[in-house]
Amino acid sequence: MWLFGSHAWGTPDEGSDLHLFVVVPESSESPVERMRRAHRCLRGLGIAKDILVKTREEFDCLRALPSTLDHLVFHRGRRIYG
């Protein structure tokens, strides 16, 4: 699990939401359903959040491409779990 955005870069303000990028080993769920499941799991945090969930295969393919969010998360995000 990675933290990215203003909280990871050290520039959050009172209106900043939390940006989380979760990598799962594999999944037969659609990306939207993965995101919904993650939101349900973290709904009690008391802070606005954006959660993206990718499979390991998706993340490994896209993190090498400089124009992708996966690349930004891999190189500038803060790994907070796993």
MODELLER restraints for C-alpha pairs under 7 A, 6 or more apart:
rsr = mdl.restraints
at = mdl.atoms
rsr.add(forms.Gaussian(group=physical.xy_distance, feature=features.Distance(at['CA:1:A'], at['CA:20:A']), mean=6.91, stdev=0.5))
rsr.add(forms.Gaussian(group=physical.xy_distance, feature=features.Distance(at['CA:1:A'], at['CA:21:A']), mean=5.70, stdev=0.5))
rsr.add(forms.Gaussian(group=physical.xy_distance, feature=features.Distance(at['CA:1:A'], at['CA:22:A']), mean=4.45, stdev=0.5))
rsr.add(forms.Gaussian(group=physical.xy_distance, feature=features.Distance(at['CA:1:A'], at['CA:23:A']), mean=6.17, stdev=0.5))
rsr.add(forms.Gaussian(group=physical.xy_distance, feature=features.Distance(at['CA:1:A'], at['CA:79:A']), mean=5.95, stdev=0.5))
rsr.add(forms.Gaussian(group=physical.xy_distance, feature=features.Distance(at['CA:1:A'], at['CA:80:A']), mean=5.74, stdev=0.5))
rsr.add(forms.Gaussian(group=physical.xy_distance, feature=features.Distance(at['CA:1:A'], at['CA:81:A']), mean=4.96, stdev=0.5))
rsr.add(forms.Gaussian(group=physical.xy_distance, feature=features.Distance(at['CA:1:A'], at['CA:82:A']), mean=6.33, stdev=0.5))
rsr.add(forms.Gaussian(group=physical.xy_distance, feature=features.Distance(at['CA:2:A'], at['CA:20:A']), mean=5.72, stdev=0.5))
rsr.add(forms.Gaussian(group=physical.xy_distance, feature=features.Distance(at['CA:2:A'], at['CA:21:A']), mean=4.99, stdev=0.5))
rsr.add(forms.Gaussian(group=physical.xy_distance, feature=features.Distance(at['CA:2:A'], at['CA:22:A']), mean=6.33, stdev=0.5))
rsr.add(forms.Gaussian(group=physical.xy_distance, feature=features.Distance(at['CA:2:A'], at['CA:77:A']), mean=6.05, stdev=0.5))
rsr.add(forms.Gaussian(group=physical.xy_distance, feature=features.Distance(at['CA:2:A'], at['CA:78:A']), mean=5.42, stdev=0.5))
rsr.add(forms.Gaussian(group=physical.xy_distance, feature=features.Distance(at['CA:2:A'], at['CA:79:A']), mean=4.33, stdev=0.5))
rsr.add(forms.Gaussian(group=physical.xy_distance, feature=features.Distance(at['CA:2:A'], at['CA:80:A']), mean=5.49, stdev=0.5))
rsr.add(forms.Gaussian(group=physical.xy_distance, feature=features.Distance(at['CA:3:A'], at['CA:19:A']), mean=5.89, stdev=0.5))
rsr.add(forms.Gaussian(group=physical.xy_distance, feature=features.Distance(at['CA:3:A'], at['CA:20:A']), mean=4.87, stdev=0.5))
rsr.add(forms.Gaussian(group=physical.xy_distance, feature=features.Distance(at['CA:3:A'], at['CA:21:A']), mean=6.39, stdev=0.5))
rsr.add(forms.Gaussian(group=physical.xy_distance, feature=features.Distance(at['CA:3:A'], at['CA:77:A']), mean=5.61, stdev=0.5))
rsr.add(forms.Gaussian(group=physical.xy_distance, feature=features.Distance(at['CA:3:A'], at['CA:78:A']), mean=5.10, stdev=0.5))
rsr.add(forms.Gaussian(group=physical.xy_distance, feature=features.Distance(at['CA:3:A'], at['CA:79:A']), mean=6.30, stdev=0.5))
rsr.add(forms.Gaussian(group=physical.xy_distance, feature=features.Distance(at['CA:3:A'], at['CA:80:A']), mean=6.56, stdev=0.5))
rsr.add(forms.Gaussian(group=physical.xy_distance, feature=features.Distance(at['CA:4:A'], at['CA:19:A']), mean=5.46, stdev=0.5))
rsr.add(forms.Gaussian(group=physical.xy_distance, feature=features.Distance(at['CA:4:A'], at['CA:20:A']), mean=6.32, stdev=0.5))
rsr.add(forms.Gaussian(group=physical.xy_distance, feature=features.Distance(at['CA:4:A'], at['CA:73:A']), mean=6.13, stdev=0.5))
rsr.add(forms.Gaussian(group=physical.xy_distance, feature=features.Distance(at['CA:4:A'], at['CA:77:A']), mean=4.66, stdev=0.5))
rsr.add(forms.Gaussian(group=physical.xy_distance, feature=features.Distance(at['CA:4:A'], at['CA:78:A']), mean=6.45, stdev=0.5))
rsr.add(forms.Gaussian(group=physical.xy_distance, feature=features.Distance(at['CA:5:A'], at['CA:19:A']), mean=5.96, stdev=0.5))
rsr.add(forms.Gaussian(group=physical.xy_distance, feature=features.Distance(at['CA:6:A'], at['CA:12:A']), mean=4.72, stdev=0.5))
rsr.add(forms.Gaussian(group=physical.xy_distance, feature=features.Distance(at['CA:7:A'], at['CA:18:A']), mean=6.75, stdev=0.5))
rsr.add(forms.Gaussian(group=physical.xy_distance, feature=features.Distance(at['CA:8:A'], at['CA:77:A']), mean=6.13, stdev=0.5))
rsr.add(forms.Gaussian(group=physical.xy_distance, feature=features.Distance(at['CA:8:A'], at['CA:78:A']), mean=5.96, stdev=0.5))
rsr.add(forms.Gaussian(group=physical.xy_distance, feature=features.Distance(at['CA:17:A'], at['CA:47:A']), mean=6.63, stdev=0.5))
rsr.add(forms.Gaussian(group=physical.xy_distance, feature=features.Distance(at['CA:17:A'], at['CA:48:A']), mean=4.81, stdev=0.5))
rsr.add(forms.Gaussian(group=physical.xy_distance, feature=features.Distance(at['CA:17:A'], at['CA:49:A']), mean=5.08, stdev=0.5))
rsr.add(forms.Gaussian(group=physical.xy_distance, feature=features.Distance(at['CA:18:A'], at['CA:48:A']), mean=6.21, stdev=0.5))
rsr.add(forms.Gaussian(group=physical.xy_distance, feature=features.Distance(at['CA:18:A'], at['CA:49:A']), mean=4.38, stdev=0.5))
rsr.add(forms.Gaussian(group=physical.xy_distance, feature=features.Distance(at['CA:18:A'], at['CA:50:A']), mean=6.13, stdev=0.5))
rsr.add(forms.Gaussian(group=physical.xy_distance, feature=features.Distance(at['CA:19:A'], at['CA:49:A']), mean=5.76, stdev=0.5))
rsr.add(forms.Gaussian(group=physical.xy_distance, feature=features.Distance(at['CA:19:A'], at['CA:50:A']), mean=4.86, stdev=0.5))
rsr.add(forms.Gaussian(group=physical.xy_distance, feature=features.Distance(at['CA:19:A'], at['CA:51:A']), mean=5.99, stdev=0.5))
rsr.add(forms.Gaussian(group=physical.xy_distance, feature=features.Distance(at['CA:20:A'], at['CA:50:A']), mean=6.20, stdev=0.5))
rsr.add(forms.Gaussian(group=physical.xy_distance, feature=features.Distance(at['CA:20:A'], at['CA:51:A']), mean=4.74, stdev=0.5))
rsr.add(forms.Gaussian(group=physical.xy_distance, feature=features.Distance(at['CA:20:A'], at['CA:52:A']), mean=6.32, stdev=0.5))
rsr.add(forms.Gaussian(group=physical.xy_distance, feature=features.Distance(at['CA:21:A'], at['CA:51:A']), mean=5.83, stdev=0.5))
rsr.add(forms.Gaussian(group=physical.xy_distance, feature=features.Distance(at['CA:21:A'], at['CA:52:A']), mean=4.84, stdev=0.5))
rsr.add(forms.Gaussian(group=physical.xy_distance, feature=features.Distance(at['CA:21:A'], at['CA:53:A']), mean=5.93, stdev=0.5))
rsr.add(forms.Gaussian(group=physical.xy_distance, feature=features.Distance(at['CA:22:A'], at['CA:52:A']), mean=6.06, stdev=0.5))
rsr.add(forms.Gaussian(group=physical.xy_distance, feature=features.Distance(at['CA:22:A'], at['CA:53:A']), mean=4.65, stdev=0.5))
rsr.add(forms.Gaussian(group=physical.xy_distance, feature=features.Distance(at['CA:22:A'], at['CA:54:A']), mean=6.31, stdev=0.5))
rsr.add(forms.Gaussian(group=physical.xy_distance, feature=features.Distance(at['CA:23:A'], at['CA:53:A']), mean=5.81, stdev=0.5))
rsr.add(forms.Gaussian(group=physical.xy_distance, feature=features.Distance(at['CA:23:A'], at['CA:54:A']), mean=5.01, stdev=0.5))
rsr.add(forms.Gaussian(group=physical.xy_distance, feature=features.Distance(at['CA:23:A'], at['CA:55:A']), mean=5.41, stdev=0.5))
rsr.add(forms.Gaussian(group=physical.xy_distance, feature=features.Distance(at['CA:23:A'], at['CA:56:A']), mean=5.71, stdev=0.5))
rsr.add(forms.Gaussian(group=physical.xy_distance, feature=features.Distance(at['CA:24:A'], at['CA:54:A']), mean=6.29, stdev=0.5))
rsr.add(forms.Gaussian(group=physical.xy_distance, feature=features.Distance(at['CA:24:A'], at['CA:55:A']), mean=4.80, stdev=0.5))
rsr.add(forms.Gaussian(group=physical.xy_distance, feature=features.Distance(at['CA:24:A'], at['CA:56:A']), mean=5.77, stdev=0.5))
rsr.add(forms.Gaussian(group=physical.xy_distance, feature=features.Distance(at['CA:25:A'], at['CA:55:A']), mean=5.64, stdev=0.5))
rsr.add(forms.Gaussian(group=physical.xy_distance, feature=features.Distance(at['CA:25:A'], at['CA:56:A']), mean=5.13, stdev=0.5))
rsr.add(forms.Gaussian(group=physical.xy_distance, feature=features.Distance(at['CA:26:A'], at['CA:55:A']), mean=5.07, stdev=0.5))
rsr.add(forms.Gaussian(group=physical.xy_distance, feature=features.Distance(at['CA:26:A'], at['CA:56:A']), mean=6.46, stdev=0.5))
rsr.add(forms.Gaussian(group=physical.xy_distance, feature=features.Distance(at['CA:27:A'], at['CA:55:A']), mean=6.54, stdev=0.5))
rsr.add(forms.Gaussian(group=physical.xy_distance, feature=features.Distance(at['CA:31:A'], at['CA:53:A']), mean=6.71, stdev=0.5))
rsr.add(forms.Gaussian(group=physical.xy_distance, feature=features.Distance(at['CA:34:A'], at['CA:53:A']), mean=6.00, stdev=0.5))
rsr.add(forms.Gaussian(group=physical.xy_distance, feature=features.Distance(at['CA:35:A'], at['CA:51:A']), mean=6.22, stdev=0.5))
rsr.add(forms.Gaussian(group=physical.xy_distance, feature=features.Distance(at['CA:35:A'], at['CA:52:A']), mean=5.88, stdev=0.5))
rsr.add(forms.Gaussian(group=physical.xy_distance, feature=features.Distance(at['CA:35:A'], at['CA:53:A']), mean=5.81, stdev=0.5))
rsr.add(forms.Gaussian(group=physical.xy_distance, feature=features.Distance(at['CA:38:A'], at['CA:51:A']), mean=6.88, stdev=0.5))
rsr.add(forms.Gaussian(group=physical.xy_distance, feature=features.Distance(at['CA:39:A'], at['CA:51:A']), mean=6.92, stdev=0.5))
rsr.add(forms.Gaussian(group=physical.xy_distance, feature=features.Distance(at['CA:59:A'], at['CA:70:A']), mean=6.27, stdev=0.5))
rsr.add(forms.Gaussian(group=physical.xy_distance, feature=features.Distance(at['CA:62:A'], at['CA:68:A']), mean=6.57, stdev=0.5))
rsr.add(forms.Gaussian(group=physical.xy_distance, feature=features.Distance(at['CA:62:A'], at['CA:70:A']), mean=5.84, stdev=0.5))
rsr.add(forms.Gaussian(group=physical.xy_distance, feature=features.Distance(at['CA:62:A'], at['CA:71:A']), mean=6.70, stdev=0.5))
rsr.add(forms.Gaussian(group=physical.xy_distance, feature=features.Distance(at['CA:63:A'], at['CA:70:A']), mean=4.59, stdev=0.5))
rsr.add(forms.Gaussian(group=physical.xy_distance, feature=features.Distance(at['CA:63:A'], at['CA:71:A']), mean=3.94, stdev=0.5))
rsr.add(forms.Gaussian(group=physical.xy_distance, feature=features.Distance(at['CA:63:A'], at['CA:74:A']), mean=6.42, stdev=0.5))
rsr.add(forms.Gaussian(group=physical.xy_distance, feature=features.Distance(at['CA:64:A'], at['CA:71:A']), mean=5.97, stdev=0.5))
rsr.add(forms.Gaussian(group=physical.xy_distance, feature=features.Distance(at['CA:65:A'], at['CA:71:A']), mean=6.07, stdev=0.5))
